[in-house]
């Protein structure tokens, strides 16, 4: 694949967390301990199994059954088995001073896979909402090259490092996802990503991949024939209490073939830019601020109803607050604004293959958005809690998260995207559980 001539330079910010070292005092009369055997490479391999399920109720009980503005929680008033996530990994040793090798394999089944599936992957699963997907399959390499902390490489299939929220629900504050996560960012990549630990404060990111949610091969795993780049910079400040991660991803993302193919798909880029600022204000209070921008250069793109979306862009800002009352209970809040200038990015995908079909250029399966191309500005406020009860009664190590939430979505410019195009706002409420072994 070849790079386009329209790639842009981007400055971004990211962070690593300093791991403090410690020492153990030894009594003068104690006999010296024998040297421990050197740990084997395989000793660091870890296994994990995680389950998530939940329900989001909609006060309007929309006839189309869709919570507009949601993706992974798009089904209203109906329990969803979102994920069973199986992981096998050997992380890199953060203290390694020489070469170190690792890997990560992660597979998922559940209703979430309708959105995470790689382009053109698993098209035969359209008969069910419960689908399968490969989230990660990559190798890791740490080298002592060039910089104080060396350079880490990741090659293969991996979840995007961009954004405040993740596919893995255990690292999020809420069951429902933000507009930025749903519509303003990639989910996954296939390629190579390098992270240079220049100093304990500064990291630099650079990578090349096949694009957004794509594998390799034009028309096979990729929806076009051109590569994309990722770049960024990160800061770790205040002893790790303030971290900033800013990344950009640039490359053509529109499908070049099929009924939904876009003319000159390989010639025009889509630019994503995202900044996440995390501040541990106190031992109990954590704030996260996310800024997001996405723009598509292709003049031939259209909205869901066929209107021209030339010059389509979207921007968003989300503010998160988390306050730990106890070791078991944390209160969470999220406020967000997301503006879709041409109604190009935000949509609903009730068909089992609908989201994947939009990416691949196939005929749409029940996908729809707000009519017209005059744009919609969305606002959302979500309040919730994370309850983490003790699981010591189980014979194996386990973690349980229970996350009730209430959410209000609204159009800030008078459009009616909710309840099948009838309402300017939507009130939803629900909860999920995340059980990890």
Legacy VTK file of the C-alpha trace (Angstrom):
# vtk DataFile Version 3.0
C-alpha trace
ASCII
DATASET POLYDATA
POINTS 437 float
0.000 0.000 0.000
1.134 3.578 -0.698
0.803 6.736 1.344
-1.210 9.654 -0.011
0.379 13.048 -0.473
-2.116 14.708 1.880
-0.895 13.334 5.179
-0.540 16.024 7.825
1.821 16.588 10.642
0.352 16.333 14.135
1.538 17.229 17.608
0.119 15.172 20.393
0.566 14.373 24.055
0.618 10.924 26.029
1.704 9.392 29.256
3.329 6.553 31.056
2.975 5.968 34.738
6.151 5.923 36.817
6.505 2.808 38.866
8.176 3.690 42.146
10.887 1.396 43.324
11.176 0.225 46.884
13.534 -1.672 49.153
13.156 -4.076 52.038
15.108 -3.627 55.247
16.849 -6.714 56.569
17.788 -7.355 60.227
21.516 -7.555 60.884
21.174 -10.962 62.495
19.232 -12.500 59.618
21.062 -14.960 57.409
21.402 -13.786 53.801
18.721 -15.246 51.580
19.904 -17.510 48.761
19.712 -15.894 45.329
16.378 -16.584 43.649
16.303 -18.485 40.409
15.989 -16.303 37.350
12.378 -15.998 36.266
11.479 -17.771 33.056
10.031 -15.829 30.107
6.911 -17.985 30.283
6.338 -17.138 33.966
4.980 -13.746 32.899
2.248 -15.192 30.645
-1.205 -14.302 31.961
-4.676 -15.608 31.168
-7.982 -13.818 31.634
-11.682 -14.459 31.140
-14.262 -11.673 31.396
-18.043 -11.465 31.052
-20.243 -8.409 30.569
-24.000 -8.094 30.261
-26.585 -5.435 30.996
-29.702 -3.557 30.014
-30.426 0.040 29.032
-34.029 1.098 29.468
-35.479 3.935 27.396
-38.283 6.007 28.910
-39.817 6.616 25.461
-39.870 2.898 24.539
-39.057 3.729 20.883
-40.880 1.546 18.369
-37.688 0.906 16.445
-36.057 -0.404 19.632
-33.010 1.844 19.219
-31.235 4.044 21.747
-30.025 6.618 19.228
-26.577 7.986 20.117
-25.506 4.605 21.525
-23.638 1.872 19.710
-22.721 -1.024 22.017
-25.846 -0.286 24.120
-28.099 0.553 21.170
-30.832 -1.996 21.968
-33.471 -0.450 24.244
-35.342 -2.227 27.037
-33.693 -5.584 26.368
-30.916 -7.454 28.200
-27.715 -7.791 26.173
-24.886 -10.280 26.665
-22.284 -7.796 25.495
-19.049 -9.711 25.859
-17.207 -12.802 26.829
-13.573 -11.727 26.473
-10.750 -14.272 26.567
-7.158 -13.052 26.829
-3.739 -14.676 26.758
-0.811 -12.272 27.009
2.797 -11.853 27.934
3.270 -8.107 28.666
6.633 -6.444 28.288
8.617 -6.037 31.488
8.408 -2.304 32.347
11.800 -2.574 34.090
13.574 -4.233 31.175
16.875 -2.579 30.271
17.696 -4.904 27.380
15.579 -6.751 24.866
12.247 -8.195 25.923
9.524 -9.987 23.972
5.803 -10.383 24.526
2.459 -10.887 22.834
-1.288 -10.451 23.251
-4.119 -12.639 21.951
-7.684 -11.569 22.691
-10.942 -12.955 21.312
-14.497 -11.855 21.999
-18.027 -13.143 21.571
-21.159 -11.120 22.238
-23.401 -8.395 20.876
-20.532 -5.870 21.001
-18.787 -7.728 18.169
-21.301 -6.226 15.705
-19.300 -3.000 16.076
-15.770 -4.235 16.720
-15.514 -6.704 13.814
-12.763 -6.047 11.336
-13.939 -4.832 7.936
-15.123 -7.811 5.847
-14.508 -10.167 8.788
-17.216 -12.667 9.734
-19.891 -11.524 7.297
-21.679 -14.874 7.702
-22.705 -13.948 11.255
-25.597 -11.746 10.144
-28.189 -14.200 11.439
-27.542 -13.348 15.085
-26.722 -10.375 17.290
-24.294 -12.537 19.286
-21.178 -12.588 17.107
-17.476 -13.367 17.350
-14.388 -11.246 16.783
-10.621 -11.100 17.271
-9.764 -7.984 19.246
-5.979 -8.348 19.449
-3.326 -10.621 17.927
0.070 -8.970 18.143
3.682 -9.379 19.147
5.603 -6.973 21.373
9.275 -6.036 21.428
11.216 -3.797 23.807
14.590 -2.553 22.599
17.282 -0.476 24.346
17.682 1.670 21.229
18.353 5.406 20.958
16.459 6.795 23.959
16.778 6.685 27.738
13.899 4.239 28.123
14.305 2.452 24.806
11.666 1.872 22.137
8.692 -0.507 22.307
7.193 -2.017 19.151
3.748 -3.560 18.660
3.005 -5.406 15.399
-0.205 -7.096 14.315
-3.850 -6.465 15.229
-4.485 -4.182 18.211
-7.057 -1.912 19.848
-6.543 1.769 19.202
-4.539 3.652 21.842
-6.654 6.742 21.126
-9.383 7.963 23.453
-10.513 7.890 27.062
-12.724 4.800 26.698
-11.919 1.287 25.503
-13.514 -1.839 24.044
-12.606 -3.626 27.291
-15.453 -2.556 29.619
-13.470 -3.077 32.823
-11.389 0.054 32.189
-14.400 2.353 31.631
-16.507 4.259 34.161
-19.876 3.632 32.467
-21.834 0.938 30.678
-22.851 3.253 27.832
-20.142 4.764 25.665
-19.523 8.407 24.771
-20.310 9.960 21.371
-16.562 10.463 20.929
-15.865 6.747 21.401
-18.781 5.678 19.207
-18.347 8.103 16.313
-15.142 10.130 16.619
-12.434 7.478 16.902
-11.171 4.216 15.414
-11.745 0.996 17.345
-8.831 -1.105 16.061
-5.823 -1.184 13.702
-3.580 -3.640 11.864
0.005 -2.502 11.524
3.070 -1.491 13.532
3.191 1.061 16.361
6.415 2.275 17.984
6.603 4.039 21.358
9.877 5.774 22.204
10.392 6.427 25.916
12.540 9.517 25.380
12.653 10.429 29.072
10.617 9.406 32.139
8.384 12.384 31.232
8.123 12.200 27.426
6.977 9.426 25.095
6.766 9.694 21.312
4.438 7.567 19.162
4.695 6.690 15.479
3.055 3.960 13.444
1.692 2.785 10.127
-1.432 0.670 9.669
-4.055 -0.341 7.140
-6.633 2.120 8.465
-9.628 2.171 10.794
-10.969 -1.246 11.834
-9.310 -2.892 8.816
-7.036 -5.842 8.105
-4.722 -6.175 5.084
-5.576 -6.512 1.404
-7.619 -4.164 -0.763
-11.175 -5.477 -0.879
-10.262 -8.401 1.378
-9.417 -7.007 4.784
-9.099 -3.326 3.897
-11.889 -1.222 2.390
-9.415 0.673 0.199
-5.871 0.358 -1.083
-4.020 2.997 0.949
-2.260 2.935 4.312
-2.627 5.319 7.250
-0.258 6.762 9.833
-0.471 7.395 13.564
1.669 9.839 15.515
1.676 11.366 18.959
3.451 12.590 22.044
2.892 12.002 25.721
3.672 13.703 29.001
3.835 12.256 32.488
3.786 15.138 34.966
3.448 15.764 38.697
4.958 12.407 39.538
2.344 10.622 37.458
-0.679 12.462 38.873
-1.125 14.382 35.610
-0.870 12.558 32.295
-1.616 13.798 28.787
-2.055 11.585 25.750
-2.544 13.157 22.336
-2.640 11.080 19.167
-3.576 11.608 15.547
-4.486 9.083 12.869
-4.481 10.104 9.188
-5.357 8.132 6.059
-8.160 7.319 3.584
-11.029 5.466 5.289
-13.902 5.417 2.791
-14.684 2.174 0.911
-13.492 2.115 -2.683
-15.705 -0.739 -3.914
-19.274 -1.994 -3.706
-22.664 -0.242 -3.908
-21.601 2.086 -1.112
-18.139 2.735 -2.495
-16.910 6.323 -2.648
-15.243 7.859 -5.723
-11.537 8.656 -5.274
-11.543 6.813 -1.943
-7.770 6.297 -2.025
-6.968 9.951 -2.686
-8.574 11.695 0.270
-7.788 11.364 3.965
-9.809 11.211 7.116
-8.023 12.891 10.011
-8.627 11.958 13.654
-7.108 13.969 16.515
-7.679 13.208 20.185
-6.261 14.493 23.482
-6.901 12.892 26.874
-5.848 14.681 30.062
-6.048 12.639 33.276
-5.527 14.332 36.644
-5.505 12.531 39.978
-6.527 15.607 41.936
-6.641 13.806 45.294
-6.514 10.246 46.542
-10.260 10.054 45.907
-10.958 12.419 42.991
-9.897 11.784 39.390
-10.822 13.956 36.414
-10.489 13.118 32.729
-10.893 15.681 29.957
-11.078 14.551 26.334
-10.915 16.757 23.226
-11.692 15.224 19.831
-11.785 16.274 16.181
-12.395 14.276 12.987
-12.606 15.473 9.376
-13.067 13.704 6.043
-11.478 15.325 2.969
-13.333 13.344 0.311
-15.775 15.610 -1.592
-17.828 12.613 -2.779
-19.111 11.336 0.579
-22.828 11.426 1.392
-25.031 11.281 4.477
-27.212 8.270 5.288
-30.063 9.699 3.191
-27.821 10.442 0.189
-27.267 14.175 0.747
-23.807 15.556 0.050
-21.529 15.508 3.092
-18.642 17.354 1.444
-16.487 18.990 4.128
-17.824 16.711 6.868
-16.223 17.212 10.255
-17.100 16.644 13.886
-15.700 17.829 17.167
-16.345 16.795 20.729
-15.424 17.470 24.326
-16.112 15.170 27.251
-15.488 15.718 30.949
-15.345 12.812 33.394
-15.326 12.908 37.190
-14.759 9.945 39.479
-14.904 10.107 43.276
-14.076 7.068 45.403
-16.210 6.973 48.527
-14.745 3.646 49.644
-12.615 0.874 48.182
-15.864 -0.686 46.946
-17.871 2.322 45.729
-17.009 5.076 43.226
-19.367 7.796 41.997
-18.994 8.801 38.329
-20.174 11.623 36.081
-19.707 12.365 32.374
-20.769 15.471 30.436
-20.268 15.684 26.693
-20.898 17.796 23.608
-20.423 16.330 20.123
-21.131 18.327 16.945
-21.551 16.477 13.623
-21.440 19.225 10.995
-23.051 17.292 8.104
-24.782 14.353 9.869
-22.092 12.106 8.400
-20.516 10.460 11.452
-23.394 9.785 13.876
-25.860 7.060 12.957
-27.774 3.999 14.117
-27.043 0.469 12.931
-29.826 -1.923 13.997
-28.979 -4.579 11.379
-26.597 -7.283 12.603
-24.120 -6.413 9.838
-25.103 -2.764 9.396
-22.024 -1.127 10.917
-19.663 -3.428 9.039
-21.600 -2.901 5.808
-21.150 0.876 6.021
-17.386 0.436 6.361
-17.043 -2.118 3.554
-19.217 -0.342 0.978
-21.957 -2.964 0.945
-25.615 -1.998 0.680
-26.862 -0.557 3.976
-28.786 -2.868 6.306
-31.256 -0.633 8.180
-28.570 1.950 8.995
-29.888 5.472 9.354
-28.967 8.925 10.654
-30.503 12.356 11.059
-32.005 13.446 7.695
-30.294 16.218 5.731
-26.779 17.569 5.911
-27.255 20.695 8.019
-25.671 19.045 11.049
-26.684 18.099 14.591
-25.039 19.041 17.871
-25.500 16.461 20.617
-25.260 16.884 24.361
-25.277 14.132 26.966
-25.000 13.897 30.753
-24.448 10.543 32.451
-24.448 9.880 36.207
-23.517 6.525 37.654
-21.601 4.467 40.159
-19.195 1.560 40.166
-19.739 -0.974 42.926
-16.931 -3.478 43.421
-17.950 -5.992 46.103
-15.511 -8.360 47.732
-15.262 -11.713 45.953
-13.133 -13.487 48.551
-15.728 -16.247 48.953
-14.848 -17.607 45.501
-12.162 -20.305 45.255
-10.364 -18.292 42.544
-9.368 -14.671 42.068
-12.231 -12.666 40.605
-13.427 -9.072 40.280
-17.055 -7.992 39.919
-18.123 -4.516 38.792
-21.773 -3.433 38.943
-22.400 -0.092 37.197
-25.860 1.494 37.353
-26.335 4.709 35.362
-28.863 7.321 34.277
-28.300 9.318 31.106
-29.951 12.183 29.269
-29.169 12.867 25.595
-30.399 15.951 23.772
-30.049 17.847 20.518
-28.627 21.293 21.229
-29.771 22.799 17.921
-33.392 21.676 17.698
-32.997 18.499 15.630
-35.022 15.375 16.518
-32.752 12.339 16.318
-34.328 10.352 19.184
-37.346 8.046 19.423
-37.461 7.405 15.702
-37.095 11.092 14.806
-39.882 12.280 17.127
-37.956 13.770 20.082
-35.164 16.249 20.729
-34.055 14.304 23.811
-33.890 10.814 25.321
-33.792 9.601 28.915
-32.161 6.200 29.486
-31.299 4.228 32.594
-29.817 0.831 33.272
-26.863 -1.163 34.561
-24.347 -3.783 33.598
-22.048 -6.215 35.362
-18.439 -7.031 34.485
-17.103 -10.268 35.973
-13.368 -10.912 35.499
-11.377 -14.033 36.356
LINES 1 438
437 0 1 2 3 4 5 6 7 8 9 10 11 12 13 14 15 16 17 18 19 20 21 22 23 24 25 26 27 28 29 30 31 32 33 34 35 36 37 38 39 40 41 42 43 44 45 46 47 48 49 50 51 52 53 54 55 56 57 58 59 60 61 62 63 64 65 66 67 68 69 70 71 72 73 74 75 76 77 78 79 80 81 82 83 84 85 86 87 88 89 90 91 92 93 94 95 96 97 98 99 100 101 102 103 104 105 106 107 108 109 110 111 112 113 114 115 116 117 118 119 120 121 122 123 124 125 126 127 128 129 130 131 132 133 134 135 136 137 138 139 140 141 142 143 144 145 146 147 148 149 150 151 152 153 154 155 156 157 158 159 160 161 162 163 164 165 166 167 168 169 170 171 172 173 174 175 176 177 178 179 180 181 182 183 184 185 186 187 188 189 190 191 192 193 194 195 196 197 198 199 200 201 202 203 204 205 206 207 208 209 210 211 212 213 214 215 216 217 218 219 220 221 222 223 224 225 226 227 228 229 230 231 232 233 234 235 236 237 238 239 240 241 242 243 244 245 246 247 248 249 250 251 252 253 254 255 256 257 258 259 260 261 262 263 264 265 266 267 268 269 270 271 272 273 274 275 276 277 278 279 280 281 282 283 284 285 286 287 288 289 290 291 292 293 294 295 296 297 298 299 300 301 302 303 304 305 306 307 308 309 310 311 312 313 314 315 316 317 318 319 320 321 322 323 324 325 326 327 328 329 330 331 332 333 334 335 336 337 338 339 340 341 342 343 344 345 346 347 348 349 350 351 352 353 354 355 356 357 358 359 360 361 362 363 364 365 366 367 368 369 370 371 372 373 374 375 376 377 378 379 380 381 382 383 384 385 386 387 388 389 390 391 392 393 394 395 396 397 398 399 400 401 402 403 404 405 406 407 408 409 410 411 412 413 414 415 416 417 418 419 420 421 422 423 424 425 426 427 428 429 430 431 432 433 434 435 436
